[in-house]
């Protein structure tokens, strides 16, 4: 993307990911959480005054060339910020969604092509992410 705007980000996504990502960003903002640019992606997270930085929990990747669109998260960061138990519980919830394709490479966990899931599976994914977001203020105080 030559210019970092939501419009340009959405244009870099296929139609199905554009729809899913726009809803995820809207729902994230609706529960008073933050997002920011992460290179060619959008990071959903929380600004922590205690940690003096933005903590990126999800990175919405539009997909490029040979790389599929994905929602990625760094499990090492998650374990540092919210602990092993919370991280493992979230990953179990994601893996329990029937159609989810995921992969892990070192500390990066990827939900592959989430925009191409069926409507019910996308709703389950959104629900899991939203529930986590609603708990985030208690897990990572400002």
C-alpha positions in Angstrom: 0.0 0.0 0.0 1.4 3.3 -1.0 -0.6 5.2 1.6 -1.9 3.9 4.9 -5.6 4.4 4.8 -8.4 2.0 5.7 -9.7 2.3 2.1 -6.4 1.2 0.7 -6.1 -1.6 3.2 -9.6 -2.8 2.2 -8.7 -2.6 -1.5 -5.7 -4.9 -0.9 -8.1 -7.5 0.5 -10.4 -9.8 -1.5 -14.1 -9.1 -1.0 -14.6 -11.8 1.6 -11.7 -10.6 3.8 -12.7 -7.0 3.3 -16.1 -7.8 4.8 -14.7 -9.9 7.7 -11.9 -7.4 8.6 -14.2 -4.4 8.5 -16.6 -6.1 10.9 -13.7 -7.2 13.2 -12.2 -3.6 13.3 -15.7 -2.1 13.9 -16.4 -4.6 16.8 -13.0 -4.0 18.3 -13.5 -0.3 18.3 -17.1 -0.8 19.7 -15.6 -2.4 22.8 -13.3 0.6 23.2 -10.1 -1.1 22.1 -7.4 0.2 19.7 -6.0 -0.7 16.3 -2.9 0.6 14.5 -1.0 0.0 11.3 1.4 -2.9 11.3 3.4 -2.6 8.1 1.0 -3.8 5.4 -1.6 -5.0 7.9 -3.8 -3.8 10.7 -3.1 -4.8 14.3 -5.9 -5.1 16.9 -4.7 -4.6 20.4 -4.6 -2.5 23.5 -2.5 0.5 24.5 -0.8 -0.2 27.9 0.4 2.7 29.9 2.1 0.3 32.3 4.0 -1.3 29.4 4.4 2.1 27.7 3.3 0.8 24.3 0.6 -0.7 22.1 0.2 -4.4 22.5 -0.8 -6.1 19.3 -2.9 -9.2 19.8 -4.2 -9.8 16.3 -2.7 -8.8 13.0 -5.1 -8.8 10.0 -3.1 -9.7 7.0 -4.7 -9.1 3.6 -2.7 -11.7 1.7 -0.2 -11.1 -1.0 1.2 -13.0 -4.0 1.7 -16.5 -2.7 0.7 -15.8 0.9 -2.9 -16.3 1.9 -4.8 -13.8 3.9 -4.6 -14.6 7.6 -5.1 -13.4 11.2 -1.9 -13.9 13.0 -0.8 -13.7 16.6 2.5 -14.0 18.3 2.1 -16.6 21.1 5.3 -15.6 22.8 4.0 -12.0 23.2 0.6 -13.3 24.4 2.2 -15.5 27.0 4.3 -12.6 28.3 1.3 -10.2 28.4 -1.6 -12.4 29.6 0.0 -15.7 30.6 0.2 -19.3 29.4 -3.2 -20.4 30.6 -5.1 -17.5 28.9 -3.2 -18.0 25.7 -3.8 -21.7 25.6 -7.5 -21.3 26.4 -7.8 -18.8 23.5 -6.0 -21.1 21.1 -8.2 -24.1 22.2 -11.3 -22.0 21.4 -10.0 -21.1 18.0 -9.0 -24.7 17.1 -12.5 -25.9 18.2 -14.1 -24.0 15.3 -14.8 -26.8 12.9 -13.7 -25.2 9.6 -10.7 -23.3 10.9 -7.4 -23.8 9.1 -4.5 -22.8 11.2 -0.7 -23.2 11.3 2.0 -22.4 13.7 5.5 -21.5 12.7 7.7 -20.8 15.7 5.8 -18.3 17.8 3.4 -17.1 15.0 0.0 -18.7 15.0 -2.0 -18.1 11.8 -5.7 -18.5 11.1 -5.5 -19.0 7.4 -8.1 -17.5 5.0 -10.6 -16.6 7.7 -12.7 -14.6 5.2 -13.4 -17.8 3.2 -15.0 -19.6 6.2 -18.7 -20.3 6.1 -21.0 -17.7 7.7 -21.5 -19.7 10.9 -17.8 -20.4 11.3 -16.9 -16.7 10.7 -19.5 -15.8 13.3 -17.9 -18.3 15.8 -14.5 -16.7 15.0 -15.8 -13.2 15.5 -17.5 -14.3 18.8 -14.2 -15.8 20.2 -12.2 -12.7 19.2 -14.9 -10.4 20.6 -15.1 -12.3 23.9 -11.4 -12.1 24.3 -11.5 -8.4 23.5 -14.1 -7.8 26.2 -11.9 -9.5 28.7 -8.8 -7.7 27.6 -9.1 -4.7 29.9 -9.0 -7.0 32.9 -6.2 -9.1 31.5 -4.1 -6.0 30.5 -5.0 -3.0 32.5 -4.3 0.4 30.9 
